[in-house]
Amino acid sequence: MKERVLTTNEKSFVQKAILESIRLDGRTLDEFRKLRISFGSEWGLVHVILGETRALARITCEVVEPKATRPNEGMLFLNVELGPMAAPHFDGGRQSDECVQLNRILERALKDSNCVDLESLCLVSEEKVWKLRVDVTVLNHEGNAIDCCSIAALTALAHFKRPDITVDGEDVIVHTIEEKDPLKVTLFHYPLCVSYAIFNQGKIAIADPTYLEERVAEARMVFGLNSYGELCGLHLGGTTLTSAELLLRTSAKASKRARLVVERIKAAIQKDAEDREKGRPVGFSEGIERNETTVHAQDRMQVRLKRFKLQIEGQERTDSDDGQDDEDEEEVEQEEMEATNDASADANDPSDDVMLVDDTDAVVEEVGETAAVLVPKSGANQWLTEEELAAAKEKTGKKRSKASLKRKKKSLLLKQGTSEMLLDDSSEEETVTLTSTDM
């Protein structure tokens, strides 16, 4: 499948917006997208989300013969897969030019910078060494895939632990995790890639470009930097020249960005190690439950709600249900009976206590014209204790009793033929957008 043709209107719109310091996703020119790091149940399995770009890194190791030129060093192999899962226009049968470019930039930043202690991977000189293979798969390509892949590969190397071995003469015995604790891979420094897109004939640089901005950009700069501010690699490509002043200014900003990301990686690895020591469940499925990994490409989704109308401040609600018939009354009574049965069933079922979450005090709903924004008050999600669960269950029961009273009043109002209604019971559906501001 061929890549979608970029129209002239799209190009001119993006270029004019960049000249006015405006980006399509609302970010500033120097602002990066949100970064999320989650770990799998195995060592060296990492899922990285940068905005809407996703990458999965996995490390495997095997015992092989060393190279004749370096008999006392192990080997490190990097591979990036960019297939149809990332974007429809990529071919799964062969590597595209962008995939080859990603491989070369990653090798220059991670392998050529000697960040991995290859001598520590030697088992028997000139006979057997460890070979580490880093496989990075781009799951969704929405721009700046090189930054996402470099973060995933570096985090996987820092998180990976190789099996311990015992050398008995010429034999090398590889122990399992149950027999001996695995060993970490020694890293001298943490190099990362930081990308910028160039506009306006080399005068404007924007950080962390999206897929559309990458296609419109005149050139691209990719810095390979570690947390010490040392330059491990530099890639310049495009159709325009970049001034020395812009290059130095962006390199200083990229150095700060690399330092912050390295701190984020170390904190994520430390948290994962603490969870494993305490026996807490780890993995991608548990990360989804803790809201660390989302299944949606965006932090917002559209839902269609029946019998729901947004009430806008300053405007009066118009009731369109003046002539309700007996069928509507039967539906209301049936809903009331179902709600009462559900409440009694929930009160008697202790298995629902685990899923009980009282989010009334934790979320504030700001209603707009066609959207409802959920603003968490407390920040990150927290597990509730048994006392808090009991208090939340009691509070939820009171709310259900109040809701049942409202339904009874509503049925009485319907029987009396009044037009004052608490809810709009029309069969119309309205689509609203729920947006989380702290994801």
Secondary structure in CASP SS format (residue, H / E / C, confidence):
PFRMAT SS
TARGET T0000
AUTHOR 0000-0000-0000
METHOD secondary structure of the structure
MODEL  1
M C 1.00
K C 1.00
E C 1.00
R C 1.00
V C 1.00
L C 1.00
T C 1.00
T H 1.00
N H 1.00
E H 1.00
K H 1.00
S H 1.00
F H 1.00
V H 1.00
Q H 1.00
K H 1.00
A H 1.00
I H 1.00
L H 1.00
E C 1.00
S C 1.00
I C 1.00
R C 1.00
L C 1.00
D C 1.00
G C 1.00
R C 1.00
T C 1.00
L C 1.00
D C 1.00
E C 1.00
F C 1.00
R C 1.00
K C 1.00
L E 1.00
R E 1.00
I E 1.00
S E 1.00
F E 1.00
G C 1.00
S C 1.00
E C 1.00
W C 1.00
G C 1.00
L E 1.00
V E 1.00
H E 1.00
V E 1.00
I E 1.00
L E 1.00
G C 1.00
E C 1.00
T E 1.00
R E 1.00
A E 1.00
L E 1.00
A E 1.00
R E 1.00
I E 1.00
T E 1.00
C E 1.00
E E 1.00
V E 1.00
V E 1.00
E C 1.00
P C 1.00
K C 1.00
A C 1.00
T C 1.00
R C 1.00
P C 1.00
N C 1.00
E C 1.00
G C 1.00
M E 1.00
L E 1.00
F E 1.00
L E 1.00
N E 1.00
V E 1.00
E E 1.00
L C 1.00
G C 1.00
P C 1.00
M C 1.00
A C 1.00
A C 1.00
P C 1.00
H C 1.00
F C 1.00
D C 1.00
G C 1.00
G C 1.00
R C 1.00
Q C 1.00
S C 1.00
D H 1.00
E H 1.00
C H 1.00
V H 1.00
Q H 1.00
L H 1.00
N H 1.00
R H 1.00
I H 1.00
L H 1.00
E H 1.00
R H 1.00
A H 1.00
L H 1.00
K H 1.00
D C 1.00
S C 1.00
N C 1.00
C C 1.00
V E 1.00
D C 1.00
L H 1.00
E H 1.00
S H 1.00
L H 1.00
C E 1.00
L E 1.00
V E 1.00
S C 1.00
E C 1.00
E C 1.00
K E 1.00
V E 1.00
W E 1.00
K E 1.00
L E 1.00
R E 1.00
V E 1.00
D E 1.00
V E 1.00
T E 1.00
V E 1.00
L E 1.00
N E 1.00
H C 1.00
E C 1.00
G C 1.00
N C 1.00
A H 1.00
I H 1.00
D H 1.00
C H 1.00
C H 1.00
S H 1.00
I H 1.00
A H 1.00
A H 1.00
L H 1.00
T H 1.00
A H 1.00
L H 1.00
A H 1.00
H H 1.00
F C 1.00
K E 1.00
R E 1.00
P C 1.00
D C 1.00
I E 1.00
T E 1.00
V E 1.00
D E 1.00
G C 1.00
E C 1.00
D E 1.00
V E 1.00
I E 1.00
V E 1.00
H C 1.00
T C 1.00
I C 1.00
E C 1.00
E C 1.00
K C 1.00
D C 1.00
P C 1.00
L E 1.00
K E 1.00
V C 1.00
T C 1.00
L E 1.00
F C 1.00
H C 1.00
Y C 1.00
P C 1.00
L E 1.00
C E 1.00
V E 1.00
S E 1.00
Y E 1.00
A E 1.00
I E 1.00
F E 1.00
N C 1.00
Q C 1.00
G C 1.00
K C 1.00
I E 1.00
A E 1.00
I E 1.00
A E 1.00
D C 1.00
P C 1.00
T C 1.00
Y H 1.00
L H 1.00
E H 1.00
E H 1.00
R H 1.00
V H 1.00
A C 1.00
E C 1.00
A E 1.00
R E 1.00
M E 1.00
V E 1.00
F E 1.00
G E 1.00
L E 1.00
N C 1.00
S C 1.00
Y C 1.00
G C 1.00
E C 1.00
L E 1.00
C E 1.00
G E 1.00
L E 1.00
H E 1.00
L E 1.00
G E 1.00
G E 1.00
T C 1.00
T C 1.00
L C 1.00
T C 1.00
S C 1.00
A H 1.00
E H 1.00
L H 1.00
L H 1.00
L H 1.00
R H 1.00
T H 1.00
S H 1.00
A H 1.00
K H 1.00
A H 1.00
S H 1.00
K H 1.00
R H 1.00
A H 1.00
R H 1.00
L H 1.00
V H 1.00
V H 1.00
E H 1.00
R H 1.00
I H 1.00
K H 1.00
A H 1.00
A H 1.00
I H 1.00
Q H 1.00
K H 1.00
D H 1.00
A H 1.00
E H 1.00
D H 1.00
R H 1.00
E H 1.00
K C 1.00
G C 1.00
R C 1.00
P C 1.00
V C 1.00
G C 1.00
F H 1.00
S H 1.00
E H 1.00
G H 1.00
I H 1.00
E H 1.00
R C 1.00
N C 1.00
E C 1.00
T C 1.00
T C 1.00
V C 1.00
H C 1.00
A C 1.00
Q C 1.00
D C 1.00
R E 1.00
M E 1.00
Q E 1.00
V E 1.00
R E 1.00
L E 1.00
K E 1.00
R C 1.00
F C 1.00
K C 1.00
L C 1.00
Q C 1.00
I C 1.00
E C 1.00
G C 1.00
Q C 1.00
E C 1.00
R C 1.00
T C 1.00
D C 1.00
S C 1.00
D C 1.00
D C 1.00
G C 1.00
Q C 1.00
D C 1.00
D H 1.00
E H 1.00
D H 1.00
E H 1.00
E H 1.00
E H 1.00
V H 1.00
E H 1.00
Q H 1.00
E H 1.00
E H 1.00
M H 1.00
E H 1.00
A H 1.00
T H 1.00
N H 1.00
D H 1.00
A H 1.00
S H 1.00
A H 1.00
D H 1.00
A H 1.00
N H 1.00
D C 1.00
P H 1.00
S H 1.00
D H 1.00
D H 1.00
V C 1.00
M C 1.00
L C 1.00
V C 1.00
D C 1.00
D C 1.00
T C 1.00
D C 1.00
A C 1.00
V E 1.00
V E 1.00
E E 1.00
E E 1.00
V E 1.00
G C 1.00
E C 1.00
T C 1.00
A E 1.00
A E 1.00
V E 1.00
L E 1.00
V E 1.00
P E 1.00
K C 1.00
S C 1.00
G C 1.00
A C 1.00
N C 1.00
Q C 1.00
W C 1.00
L C 1.00
T C 1.00
E H 1.00
E H 1.00
E H 1.00
L H 1.00
A H 1.00
A H 1.00
A H 1.00
K H 1.00
E H 1.00
K H 1.00
T H 1.00
G H 1.00
K H 1.00
K H 1.00
R H 1.00
S H 1.00
K H 1.00
A H 1.00
S H 1.00
L H 1.00
K H 1.00
R H 1.00
K H 1.00
K H 1.00
K H 1.00
S H 1.00
L H 1.00
L H 1.00
L H 1.00
K H 1.00
Q H 1.00
G C 1.00
T C 1.00
S C 1.00
E C 1.00
M C 1.00
L C 1.00
L C 1.00
D C 1.00
D C 1.00
S C 1.00
S C 1.00
E C 1.00
E E 1.00
E E 1.00
T E 1.00
V E 1.00
T E 1.00
L E 1.00
T E 1.00
S E 1.00
T C 1.00
D C 1.00
M C 1.00
END
